Amino acid sequence: MGTTVLSLRIDHELLERLRHQAAKRGMSVQDYVVRTLIRDDFDQRFQAAVEETERFYGSPDPGDEDQDQVRPSAGIR
């Protein structure tokens, strides 16, 4: 996989917050930002997959007697 340069102009306060968060994890700011973007991308793709699954199988009815079943989107923000 190749790489591409992405240059950002960000507020000084935001950069300081990113530095602080990255330092807490022992990471560079670049690695922290990339990891955050990857995680957000995964969350969006996962949410889309859950929504597609619910469309395919149908959303459970609130009065459904089968309480052992968990909705695919349970716990997703």
N, CA, C and O atoms as CSV, one atom per row, in Angstrom:
chain,resi,resn,atom,element,x,y,z
A,1,MET,N,N,0.847,-1.168,0.000
A,1,MET,CA,C,0.000,0.000,0.000
A,1,MET,C,C,0.894,1.232,0.000
A,1,MET,O,O,1.838,1.315,0.786
A,2,GLY,N,N,0.608,2.170,-0.860
A,2,GLY,CA,C,1.373,3.401,-0.938
A,2,GLY,C,C,0.883,4.423,0.063
A,2,GLY,O,O,-0.174,4.264,0.675
A,3,THR,N,N,1.652,5.453,0.218
A,3,THR,CA,C,1.263,6.516,1.136
A,3,THR,C,C,1.164,7.829,0.381
A,3,THR,O,O,1.776,8.004,-0.673
A,4,THR,N,N,0.397,8.737,0.925
A,4,THR,CA,C,0.214,10.066,0.375
A,4,THR,C,C,0.323,11.065,1.510
A,4,THR,O,O,-0.062,10.775,2.643
A,5,VAL,N,N,0.841,12.227,1.208
A,5,VAL,CA,C,0.999,13.269,2.221
A,5,VAL,C,C,-0.298,14.065,2.323
A,5,VAL,O,O,-0.891,14.448,1.314
A,6,LEU,N,N,-0.726,14.305,3.558
A,6,LEU,CA,C,-1.884,15.145,3.839
A,6,LEU,C,C,-1.414,16.234,4.785
A,6,LEU,O,O,-0.966,15.950,5.896
A,7,SER,N,N,-1.514,17.457,4.354
A,7,SER,CA,C,-1.070,18.586,5.173
A,7,SER,C,C,-2.298,19.280,5.744
A,7,SER,O,O,-3.265,19.546,5.029
A,8,LEU,N,N,-2.248,19.571,7.038
A,8,LEU,CA,C,-3.383,20.211,7.704
A,8,LEU,C,C,-2.950,21.506,8.380
A,8,LEU,O,O,-1.839,21.604,8.900
A,9,ARG,N,N,-3.816,22.472,8.369
A,9,ARG,CA,C,-3.610,23.688,9.142
A,9,ARG,C,C,-4.641,23.633,10.264
A,9,ARG,O,O,-5.845,23.676,10.009
A,10,ILE,N,N,-4.164,23.538,11.517
A,10,ILE,CA,C,-5.080,23.422,12.645
A,10,ILE,C,C,-4.737,24.446,13.713
A,10,ILE,O,O,-3.619,24.955,13.785
A,11,ASP,N,N,-5.707,24.723,14.516
A,11,ASP,CA,C,-5.593,25.660,15.619
A,11,ASP,C,C,-4.533,25.180,16.617
A,11,ASP,O,O,-4.392,23.978,16.841
A,12,HIS,N,N,-3.801,26.098,17.204
A,12,HIS,CA,C,-2.739,25.762,18.156
A,12,HIS,C,C,-3.293,24.973,19.348
A,12,HIS,O,O,-2.669,24.008,19.790
A,13,GLU,N,N,-4.446,25.369,19.866
A,13,GLU,CA,C,-5.035,24.671,21.018
A,13,GLU,C,C,-5.390,23.229,20.668
A,13,GLU,O,O,-5.197,22.325,21.481
A,14,LEU,N,N,-5.904,23.016,19.469
A,14,LEU,CA,C,-6.224,21.654,19.033
A,14,LEU,C,C,-4.948,20.819,18.922
A,14,LEU,O,O,-4.917,19.664,19.347
A,15,LEU,N,N,-3.906,21.403,18.353
A,15,LEU,CA,C,-2.639,20.678,18.238
A,15,LEU,C,C,-2.100,20.304,19.617
A,15,LEU,O,O,-1.588,19.199,19.800
A,16,GLU,N,N,-2.207,21.191,20.567
A,16,GLU,CA,C,-1.736,20.886,21.919
A,16,GLU,C,C,-2.542,19.752,22.543
A,16,GLU,O,O,-1.978,18.883,23.208
A,17,ARG,N,N,-3.861,19.756,22.331
A,17,ARG,CA,C,-4.693,18.664,22.840
A,17,ARG,C,C,-4.307,17.345,22.178
A,17,ARG,O,O,-4.234,16.311,22.842
A,18,LEU,N,N,-4.059,17.384,20.858
A,18,LEU,CA,C,-3.639,16.173,20.150
A,18,LEU,C,C,-2.284,15.686,20.667
A,18,LEU,O,O,-2.084,14.486,20.851
A,19,ARG,N,N,-1.364,16.608,20.900
A,19,ARG,CA,C,-0.052,16.223,21.450
A,19,ARG,C,C,-0.210,15.556,22.804
A,19,ARG,O,O,0.434,14.548,23.094
A,20,HIS,N,N,-1.076,16.132,23.630
A,20,HIS,CA,C,-1.303,15.586,24.975
A,20,HIS,C,C,-1.901,14.175,24.888
A,20,HIS,O,O,-1.434,13.263,25.570
A,21,GLN,N,N,-2.920,13.996,24.061
A,21,GLN,CA,C,-3.556,12.687,23.912
A,21,GLN,C,C,-2.577,11.665,23.340
A,21,GLN,O,O,-2.541,10.518,23.787
A,22,ALA,N,N,-1.790,12.078,22.359
A,22,ALA,CA,C,-0.811,11.167,21.761
A,22,ALA,C,C,0.258,10.780,22.776
A,22,ALA,O,O,0.654,9.617,22.852
A,23,ALA,N,N,0.726,11.751,23.555
A,23,ALA,CA,C,1.765,11.479,24.555
A,23,ALA,C,C,1.260,10.501,25.611
A,23,ALA,O,O,2.012,9.642,26.071
A,24,LYS,N,N,-0.015,10.626,26.001
A,24,LYS,CA,C,-0.581,9.702,26.992
A,24,LYS,C,C,-0.528,8.260,26.491
A,24,LYS,O,O,-0.452,7.321,27.282
A,25,ARG,N,N,-0.569,8.097,25.176
A,25,ARG,CA,C,-0.556,6.760,24.583
A,25,ARG,C,C,0.825,6.365,24.058
A,25,ARG,O,O,0.999,5.289,23.485
A,26,GLY,N,N,1.808,7.252,24.263
A,26,GLY,CA,C,3.153,6.961,23.788
A,26,GLY,C,C,3.263,6.970,22.281
A,26,GLY,O,O,4.041,6.210,21.705
A,27,MET,N,N,2.485,7.828,21.640
A,27,MET,CA,C,2.440,7.866,20.179
A,27,MET,C,C,2.855,9.250,19.684
A,27,MET,O,O,2.853,10.224,20.435
A,28,SER,N,N,3.209,9.310,18.408
A,28,SER,CA,C,3.405,10.608,17.774
A,28,SER,C,C,2.026,11.182,17.442
A,28,SER,O,O,1.037,10.451,17.390
A,29,VAL,N,N,1.972,12.477,17.220
A,29,VAL,CA,C,0.699,13.105,16.839
A,29,VAL,C,C,0.203,12.505,15.521
A,29,VAL,O,O,-0.988,12.240,15.357
A,30,GLN,N,N,1.121,12.298,14.600
A,30,GLN,CA,C,0.741,11.728,13.305
A,30,GLN,C,C,0.107,10.354,13.483
A,30,GLN,O,O,-0.955,10.083,12.923
A,31,ASP,N,N,0.751,9.487,14.259
A,31,ASP,CA,C,0.202,8.147,14.485
A,31,ASP,C,C,-1.142,8.212,15.197
A,31,ASP,O,O,-2.056,7.457,14.868
A,32,TYR,N,N,-1.266,9.108,16.169
A,32,TYR,CA,C,-2.518,9.244,16.914
A,32,TYR,C,C,-3.653,9.679,15.985
A,32,TYR,O,O,-4.750,9.125,16.044
A,33,VAL,N,N,-3.393,10.664,15.133
A,33,VAL,CA,C,-4.428,11.156,14.212
A,33,VAL,C,C,-4.816,10.073,13.214
A,33,VAL,O,O,-6.000,9.872,12.946
A,34,VAL,N,N,-3.828,9.376,12.662
A,34,VAL,CA,C,-4.125,8.311,11.694
A,34,VAL,C,C,-4.935,7.207,12.351
A,34,VAL,O,O,-5.911,6.730,11.773
A,35,ARG,N,N,-4.542,6.794,13.555
A,35,ARG,CA,C,-5.279,5.744,14.261
A,35,ARG,C,C,-6.715,6.189,14.550
A,35,ARG,O,O,-7.651,5.399,14.427
A,36,THR,N,N,-6.881,7.446,14.932
A,36,THR,CA,C,-8.226,7.977,15.204
A,36,THR,C,C,-9.076,7.959,13.940
A,36,THR,O,O,-10.248,7.585,13.983
A,37,LEU,N,N,-8.495,8.359,12.825
A,37,LEU,CA,C,-9.232,8.340,11.560
A,37,LEU,C,C,-9.593,6.922,11.140
A,37,LEU,O,O,-10.698,6.680,10.653
A,38,ILE,N,N,-8.669,5.984,11.325
A,38,ILE,CA,C,-8.949,4.586,10.986
A,38,ILE,C,C,-10.082,4.046,11.850
A,38,ILE,O,O,-10.978,3.364,11.352
A,39,ARG,N,N,-10.041,4.353,13.145
A,39,ARG,CA,C,-11.087,3.873,14.052
A,39,ARG,C,C,-12.449,4.465,13.663
A,39,ARG,O,O,-13.455,3.757,13.659
A,40,ASP,N,N,-12.477,5.768,13.336
A,40,ASP,CA,C,-13.728,6.402,12.942
A,40,ASP,C,C,-14.256,5.787,11.650
A,40,ASP,O,O,-15.457,5.555,11.511
A,41,ASP,N,N,-13.354,5.524,10.705
A,41,ASP,CA,C,-13.762,4.899,9.446
A,41,ASP,C,C,-14.352,3.520,9.705
A,41,ASP,O,O,-15.379,3.164,9.128
A,42,PHE,N,N,-13.702,2.737,10.577
A,42,PHE,CA,C,-14.217,1.412,10.925
A,42,PHE,C,C,-15.599,1.533,11.555
A,42,PHE,O,O,-16.514,0.791,11.195
A,43,ASP,N,N,-15.757,2.473,12.504
A,43,ASP,CA,C,-17.050,2.646,13.167
A,43,ASP,C,C,-18.152,2.958,12.157
A,43,ASP,O,O,-19.260,2.430,12.258
A,44,GLN,N,N,-17.846,3.818,11.184
A,44,GLN,CA,C,-18.848,4.165,10.171
A,44,GLN,C,C,-19.195,2.962,9.303
A,44,GLN,O,O,-20.368,2.728,9.009
A,45,ARG,N,N,-18.180,2.194,8.888
A,45,ARG,CA,C,-18.443,1.013,8.062
A,45,ARG,C,C,-19.200,-0.047,8.846
A,45,ARG,O,O,-20.081,-0.713,8.302
A,46,PHE,N,N,-18.858,-0.210,10.140
A,46,PHE,CA,C,-19.552,-1.184,10.977
A,46,PHE,C,C,-21.014,-0.781,11.154
A,46,PHE,O,O,-21.905,-1.623,11.050
A,47,GLN,N,N,-21.264,0.493,11.420
A,47,GLN,CA,C,-22.638,0.982,11.579
A,47,GLN,C,C,-23.435,0.753,10.296
A,47,GLN,O,O,-24.598,0.352,10.350
A,48,ALA,N,N,-22.817,1.005,9.149
A,48,ALA,CA,C,-23.507,0.772,7.867
A,48,ALA,C,C,-23.838,-0.708,7.698
A,48,ALA,O,O,-24.910,-1.053,7.201
A,49,ALA,N,N,-22.926,-1.578,8.108
A,49,ALA,CA,C,-23.177,-3.026,8.006
A,49,ALA,C,C,-24.315,-3.440,8.933
A,49,ALA,O,O,-25.146,-4.269,8.562
A,50,VAL,N,N,-24.359,-2.868,10.139
A,50,VAL,CA,C,-25.436,-3.182,11.085
A,50,VAL,C,C,-26.772,-2.719,10.523
A,50,VAL,O,O,-27.763,-3.446,10.591
A,51,GLU,N,N,-26.801,-1.512,9.970
A,51,GLU,CA,C,-28.049,-0.995,9.396
A,51,GLU,C,C,-28.507,-1.867,8.229
A,51,GLU,O,O,-29.702,-2.128,8.084
A,52,GLU,N,N,-27.572,-2.317,7.400
A,52,GLU,CA,C,-27.922,-3.194,6.281
A,52,GLU,C,C,-28.471,-4.523,6.799
A,52,GLU,O,O,-29.436,-5.055,6.251
A,53,THR,N,N,-27.855,-5.056,7.854
A,53,THR,CA,C,-28.335,-6.307,8.455
A,53,THR,C,C,-29.744,-6.135,8.998
A,53,THR,O,O,-30.598,-7.001,8.805
A,54,GLU,N,N,-29.988,-5.021,9.676
A,54,GLU,CA,C,-31.328,-4.771,10.222
A,54,GLU,C,C,-32.346,-4.592,9.110
A,54,GLU,O,O,-33.498,-4.999,9.262
A,55,ARG,N,N,-31.942,-3.980,7.976
A,55,ARG,CA,C,-32.863,-3.857,6.844
A,55,ARG,C,C,-33.172,-5.237,6.269
A,55,ARG,O,O,-34.312,-5.522,5.902
A,56,PHE,N,N,-32.160,-6.085,6.192
A,56,PHE,CA,C,-32.331,-7.418,5.623
A,56,PHE,C,C,-33.208,-8.297,6.513
A,56,PHE,O,O,-34.139,-8.942,6.031
A,57,TYR,N,N,-32.910,-8.321,7.806
A,57,TYR,CA,C,-33.633,-9.191,8.734
A,57,TYR,C,C,-34.831,-8.509,9.380
A,57,TYR,O,O,-35.690,-9.172,9.962
A,58,GLY,N,N,-34.888,-7.197,9.277
A,58,GLY,CA,C,-35.955,-6.446,9.918
A,58,GLY,C,C,-35.586,-6.099,11.349
A,58,GLY,O,O,-34.940,-6.886,12.042
A,59,SER,N,N,-35.991,-4.936,11.780
A,59,SER,CA,C,-35.725,-4.521,13.158
A,59,SER,C,C,-36.657,-5.277,14.088
A,59,SER,O,O,-37.814,-5.513,13.741
A,60,PRO,N,N,-36.175,-5.660,15.265
A,60,PRO,CA,C,-37.034,-6.378,16.211
A,60,PRO,C,C,-38.140,-5.477,16.740
A,60,PRO,O,O,-37.951,-4.273,16.916
A,61,ASP,N,N,-39.294,-6.078,16.990
A,61,ASP,CA,C,-40.415,-5.334,17.545
A,61,ASP,C,C,-40.182,-5.137,19.042
A,61,ASP,O,O,-39.667,-6.037,19.705
A,62,PRO,N,N,-40.558,-3.961,19.591
A,62,PRO,CA,C,-40.365,-3.725,21.025
A,62,PRO,C,C,-41.122,-4.733,21.893
A,62,PRO,O,O,-40.668,-5.038,22.995
A,63,GLY,N,N,-42.258,-5.259,21.434
A,63,GLY,CA,C,-43.050,-6.200,22.216
A,63,GLY,C,C,-42.698,-7.645,21.928
A,63,GLY,O,O,-43.450,-8.545,22.303
A,64,ASP,N,N,-41.588,-7.888,21.280
A,64,ASP,CA,C,-41.172,-9.246,20.924
A,64,ASP,C,C,-40.921,-10.072,22.178
A,64,ASP,O,O,-40.265,-9.606,23.110
A,65,GLU,N,N,-41.450,-11.316,22.207
A,65,GLU,CA,C,-41.300,-12.163,23.392
A,65,GLU,C,C,-39.901,-12.731,23.537
A,65,GLU,O,O,-39.505,-13.079,24.650
A,66,ASP,N,N,-39.139,-12.839,22.464
A,66,ASP,CA,C,-37.825,-13.476,22.518
A,66,ASP,C,C,-36.786,-12.471,23.027
A,66,ASP,O,O,-36.136,-11.783,22.241
A,67,GLN,N,N,-36.642,-12.400,24.339
A,67,GLN,CA,C,-35.737,-11.437,24.961
A,67,GLN,C,C,-34.281,-11.918,24.944
A,67,GLN,O,O,-33.386,-11.170,25.339
A,68,ASP,N,N,-34.029,-13.152,24.493
A,68,ASP,CA,C,-32.657,-13.657,24.428
A,68,ASP,C,C,-31.902,-13.080,23.233
A,68,ASP,O,O,-30.673,-13.131,23.189
A,69,GLN,N,N,-32.626,-12.540,22.280
A,69,GLN,CA,C,-31.994,-11.988,21.092
A,69,GLN,C,C,-31.550,-10.552,21.349
A,69,GLN,O,O,-32.254,-9.785,22.005
A,70,VAL,N,N,-30.385,-10.197,20.830
A,70,VAL,CA,C,-29.847,-8.853,20.960
A,70,VAL,C,C,-29.828,-8.221,19.584
A,70,VAL,O,O,-29.415,-8.853,18.612
A,71,ARG,N,N,-30.274,-6.974,19.495
A,71,ARG,CA,C,-30.247,-6.263,18.224
A,71,ARG,C,C,-28.802,-6.122,17.754
A,71,ARG,O,O,-27.909,-5.944,18.582
A,72,PRO,N,N,-28.547,-6.198,16.444
A,72,PRO,CA,C,-27.187,-6.017,15.931
A,72,PRO,C,C,-26.597,-4.664,16.316
A,72,PRO,O,O,-25.381,-4.548,16.464
A,73,SER,N,N,-27.431,-3.641,16.480
A,73,SER,CA,C,-26.923,-2.311,16.782
A,73,SER,C,C,-26.821,-2.027,18.278
A,73,SER,O,O,-26.534,-0.896,18.670
A,74,ALA,N,N,-27.052,-3.026,19.111
A,74,ALA,CA,C,-26.988,-2.825,20.563
A,74,ALA,C,C,-25.601,-2.340,20.967
A,74,ALA,O,O,-24.597,-2.961,20.618
A,75,GLY,N,N,-25.545,-1.253,21.687
A,75,GLY,CA,C,-24.281,-0.725,22.179
A,75,GLY,C,C,-23.545,0.176,21.206
A,75,GLY,O,O,-22.465,0.667,21.534
A,76,ILE,N,N,-24.088,0.411,20.027
A,76,ILE,CA,C,-23.427,1.283,19.047
A,76,ILE,C,C,-23.994,2.679,19.203
A,76,ILE,O,O,-25.208,2.879,19.241
A,77,ARG,N,N,-23.098,3.630,19.291
A,77,ARG,CA,C,-23.515,5.031,19.421
A,77,ARG,C,C,-23.794,5.622,18.080
A,77,ARG,O,O,-24.158,6.794,17.986
